[in-house]
């Protein structure tokens, strides 16, 4: 049980990182009178130089979400975490599909 709680915390942390990243992009991109290139430049400026690449950030999001969804699926057998982990599992899968679609 203790191991599954640790897995759940790790998965939730990865999930929250991606959700915060998506929130950052949406909050920057919906500002009025800003072109796509200006929004992209401002968004990428929030990251360290080493990862200031939109494709790299999207790939990291996909990796984080795939690890999180795997861990959420693994935790679903724990008593008291079944519904919560399944909910986060399905949300992770949907967000991962969205991130994959944005790479096209």
N, C-alpha and C positions, 0 to 999 in steps of 0.2 A: 504493500500500500504506500509506503514512504517513497519508494522509487517512482511510482506512478504520479504522486503529487509533484515530485521534482520534474518529471517529464512534462506535466501540465503547466508548471510555472515557466519552464523553458519555452514551450510552445506558445504560451500566452505572451511572453516577452517578444518573441519573434513576430508574432501576429501584430502586436501593438506597434512595433517598429515600422512595419509596412503600412499600417493604417495611418500612423502619424505622417509618414512620407507622402502618402496619397493626399492626406489633408493639406499638407504643405503645398503640394502642386496645385490643388484645386483653389486654395486661398490666394495663391499668387496669380493664377491664370484667369480668375474671374474679375480681377480689378479692371474697371472701365478704362478705355483709351490706351490699352496696352496691346501691342502686337504679339504674335506668337513668339517671335524671336526675342523680344524684350522679356517676356515672361519666362522663356526657357533660360535666358542668360541669368536672370535674377534667381530662378530656382536652382540652377547649377552652382551659383556663387555661394549657396548655403552649405555646400559640401567641401571637404578637403580637396586639394588639388589632385590628389592621386585618383579620386573617383569622380571627377567632374566630367562625366560622360553619361548621357541620358540612357544609352543602351546598357551600359554597365550597371547603372542604378536599377534599371528594370530587371536585368538578369539577377541581381542580388535580391530584389523583391521576390522574384519567382523562386529562387533557391530557398529563401527564408520561409515563404509560404508552403513550399513542398515539404520542408522539414517539419514545419508547424503542423501541417495537415497529417503527416505520418504520425507525429507524436500524439496529436489529438485522437486519431483513430486507435492508437495503441492504448491510450488511457481510458477509452470508453468502457472497459470492463470493470473499472474501479467503482465501488459503491459510492453513490453520492455525486459522481462526476459524469455519469453516463449522458444525461440530457445536455449538460453544459458542453462537454467535449464534442458531442455529435453536432451541436449547433455551431460551435467554432470550426469544426471540421468542414461542414458544408459552406460556411462563409469563406473559409480559406480557399476552398476549391473554386468558388465563384470569383474571388479576387484574383486567384492565380490565372483563371481563364481570361479575365479582363486584362491582366498584365501581358499575357501571351498575345492577345489580340492587339495590344498597343505596340508590339514589336513589328507587326506586319507593315 
